[in-house]
Each structure stands twice: as structure tokens, then as C-alpha cells.
Amino acid sequence: MTENAALESLAELRAEIDRIDGEMHELLIERGGIIDRLIAVKARQGGGSAFRPGREADMMRIIAARHRGRLPLDTVESIWRVIISTFTFVQSPYAVHADMSGGDAAMRDSARFHFGFTVPLLGHASPWETIAAVAASGRGEGGGDLGMLRANWRKGEARGWESLAGEGAPKIIARLPFVERPDHPAGMPVFIISNPLAEAAARDVALFSAQWAGEGPDDAALTALGCERLGRDAAGGGISLLASAPGDWDEARFRAAFASAPQNVAWLGSHAERFALG
């Protein structure tokens, strides 16, 4: 191959890349043009939350299942998350409140990976301050802002998960990253909370707060029931537990699952089952 032929081939490849880039941009513009129509349809149907965690999880499963080629799936996940989060912001502006008490770096990496830079990020000094900020932002069903909390609560954090209990309190609607692997660039597991959603929730995994007068169940007992301990702390003479459970469980089913029944069981929300690579 001559030098001129090689240069011509390179120019053709760059032209092909430019064509693809232009088409992607035009598709994003086209997607943005649907927002006004979407807002109008929702208004005719009585409104509703802009957050659709169940639909987002279904879309991510499809993307992960069909992905191939050299481009890392993490990059596709981040691009898709930013597109969804930004278009949701365009439809109904919101901010993300984040618990920074475990250090800024990992939480900021997670926030930017999943929400980009258009959605405002507001840091807070504790999980319960983050929950309170989301609750105060509410504007009707599913309205207001989102919050980010570490999925594994640390001992001594004043049982902050109990602030999610109660009918009107913010609830867990997602666990991120959706695609999990050890070397994920934003791999710290986080819960996303919002004011209560009446619809569109993902319910593969349910989350509960419960108190026991004594020691309560150990991790092995929880695992045997299909549950997982996500937070445990002293509460008076007993313990308070944050635990995941099968998605079809309610408070009564959670209480009945244990030989020593817990007290004050409260449903804290739900999320989609994560997509694991490998």
C-alpha cells in the first residue's frame, strides 16, 4: 500500500467517525424534542413523577445484554445514565443530595458517573441530613430531589436508616451501580432515595428496618432466608437492623420469617436486582 493510499484510507475512516458522531448528536436532539410532548401527555394524565426506576432498570438490562465490542460496558452504562438523568432534569429540574460523611471522593465519583454535571450535586455531613434534605424538597407525589446514601451503613451512624421509615418519608428507589464488578470506576454501592413513588418502582429487592429486643438474627440466619444485613447498630437493650429481603415481602412477611419476631418493622423501599458481569 502506498503512503497516499494509507492516508486516503485514514481520511475515509475519520469521515465515517464524523458521520456517526453527527448521527448520534442528531438523535440526542431528536430525543430532546420529545420532552415537551412527554410533559404535555403527563399533564393530561394528571401528572406523576419524572423518576422511573423500574423502566431504567429494564433498559439497562437490555443494554448490558446486547453490548459487544471494544467499548467497555462501564462507559456505555455511564453515557446512558447521564443521558437519562439529564433528560429527566430537563423534564423536571431536580438536585442530588449526597451523604459525604464517608469522604467526598468516592461519593462524588459515583454522583458524576450516574448523574453527570448538569444535575446539581449538594453535599451533606450525614445520612440523616441527606434524608431530611430530600424530604424537604418534596413537591407532591414523587416530587423534589434525589438523595445518595452508602448502601452499607457504618456502625455508630445513629441508625440513620430509621429516618426512611414512615408513610411520608423518603424511600429507597434504586441501588447503583446497576452493573456490578470489583473494578468498576464508580463501584461504591449507593442507594438512591426519593419522596415516595406511587408507581414505576422496581421491586426485585425490598428493604426493611426492624428492631429486636435481644441480639436478633446473625448474618447466616439472614442469608438462609434470602436476606442480607446492610446495617446493624445498638438500639436500647437490643439492636436495629437494616436488611434486604425478597421483593414480594411486606412488613408482615418479614416479621413472620423469624423465630424470634422483630419489633417495629418498617418498609424502606425497593430496588431492581443488580446486573453482575461474568
Salt bridges, closest charged atoms under 4 A:
GLU16 OE2 - ARG19 NH2 2.61
GLU23 OE2 - ARG19 NH1 2.77
GLU56 OE1 - ARG81 NH1 2.77
ASP58 OD1 - ARG61 NH1 3.07
ASP74 OD2 - ARG181 NH2 1.74
ASP74 OD1 - HIS184 NE2 3.80
GLU77 OE1 - HIS184 NE2 2.94
ASP99 OD2 - ARG150 NH1 2.99
ASP104 OD2 - ARG108 NE 3.74
ASP145 OD2 - HIS97 NE2 2.79
GLU157 OE2 - ARG150 NH2 2.35
GLU157 OE2 - ARG154 NE 2.99
GLU162 OE2 - ARG159 NE 2.86
GLU180 OE2 - ARG175 NE 3.62
GLU180 OE2 - ARG274 NE 3.07
ASP183 OD1 - ARG181 NH1 1.92
GLU199 OE2 - ARG52 NH1 3.26
ASP204 OD2 - ARG61 NH2 2.64
GLU215 OE1 - ARG232 NH2 4.00
ASP219 OD1 - ARG229 NE 2.74
